């Protein structure tokens, strides 16, 4: 039985992203923006602020969830490749888009690793929403928390900057090129 063209499909097809890809994209995007805002806000908290401990605990737990979602995204991308670029996209645009996506994936994984090194520097594991704990496997290195913290911060800045460029490119495709690039990631089918 043929599928109605406007119905969501779970998997990608030759022209559109599937519901799984779209959902993972937007959940990770919103979580990353929220985590960056929370991280910046936490740096201004005083020792006696009630969120001084709650903020980092939430940040760590959500960070682990983002890592798990990114592993799922990576597996999904390998098993369900994205649709090809829209007709009219130059070879340079396609190459830059691929490099930007790869860089965002690498940054997200590097941010998770640096966050892990910050959180486990004192030898304690990471409690994830009180449900389970990720053990501290690497701790006690000289200035581990400080170095990993600086790396974490600069990687996060790089990710936010690259994500902003990514969003601007999507808007360029929509308003200047007038192609379906943005519509496809919003789940709008023709």
Secondary structure in CASP SS format (residue, H / E / C, confidence):
PFRMAT SS
TARGET T0000
AUTHOR 0000-0000-0000
METHOD secondary structure of the structure
MODEL  1
X C 1.00
X C 1.00
X C 1.00
X C 1.00
X C 1.00
X C 1.00
X C 1.00
X C 1.00
X C 1.00
X C 1.00
X C 1.00
X C 1.00
X C 1.00
X C 1.00
X C 1.00
X C 1.00
X C 1.00
X C 1.00
X H 1.00
X H 1.00
X H 1.00
X H 1.00
X H 1.00
X H 1.00
X H 1.00
X H 1.00
X H 1.00
X H 1.00
X H 1.00
X H 1.00
X H 1.00
X H 1.00
X H 1.00
X H 1.00
X H 1.00
X H 1.00
X H 1.00
X H 1.00
X H 1.00
X H 1.00
X H 1.00
X H 1.00
X C 1.00
X C 1.00
X C 1.00
X C 1.00
X C 1.00
X C 1.00
X C 1.00
X C 1.00
X H 1.00
X H 1.00
X H 1.00
X H 1.00
X H 1.00
X H 1.00
X H 1.00
X H 1.00
X H 1.00
X H 1.00
X H 1.00
X H 1.00
X H 1.00
X H 1.00
X H 1.00
X H 1.00
X H 1.00
X H 1.00
X H 1.00
X H 1.00
X H 1.00
X H 1.00
X H 1.00
X H 1.00
X H 1.00
X H 1.00
X H 1.00
X H 1.00
X H 1.00
X C 1.00
X C 1.00
X C 1.00
X C 1.00
X C 1.00
X C 1.00
X C 1.00
X C 1.00
X C 1.00
X C 1.00
X C 1.00
X H 1.00
X H 1.00
X H 1.00
X H 1.00
X H 1.00
X H 1.00
X H 1.00
X H 1.00
X H 1.00
X H 1.00
X H 1.00
X H 1.00
X H 1.00
X H 1.00
X H 1.00
X H 1.00
X H 1.00
X H 1.00
X H 1.00
X H 1.00
X H 1.00
X H 1.00
X H 1.00
X H 1.00
X H 1.00
X H 1.00
X H 1.00
X H 1.00
X H 1.00
X C 1.00
X C 1.00
X C 1.00
X C 1.00
X C 1.00
X C 1.00
X E 1.00
X E 1.00
X E 1.00
X C 1.00
X C 1.00
X C 1.00
X E 1.00
X E 1.00
X E 1.00
X C 1.00
X C 1.00
X C 1.00
X C 1.00
X C 1.00
X C 1.00
X C 1.00
X C 1.00
X C 1.00
X H 1.00
X H 1.00
X H 1.00
X H 1.00
X H 1.00
X H 1.00
X H 1.00
X H 1.00
X H 1.00
X H 1.00
X H 1.00
X H 1.00
X H 1.00
X H 1.00
X H 1.00
X H 1.00
X H 1.00
X H 1.00
X H 1.00
X H 1.00
X H 1.00
X H 1.00
X H 1.00
X H 1.00
X H 1.00
X H 1.00
X H 1.00
X H 1.00
X H 1.00
X H 1.00
X H 1.00
X H 1.00
X H 1.00
X H 1.00
X C 1.00
X C 1.00
X C 1.00
X H 1.00
X H 1.00
X H 1.00
X H 1.00
X H 1.00
X H 1.00
X C 1.00
X C 1.00
X C 1.00
X C 1.00
END
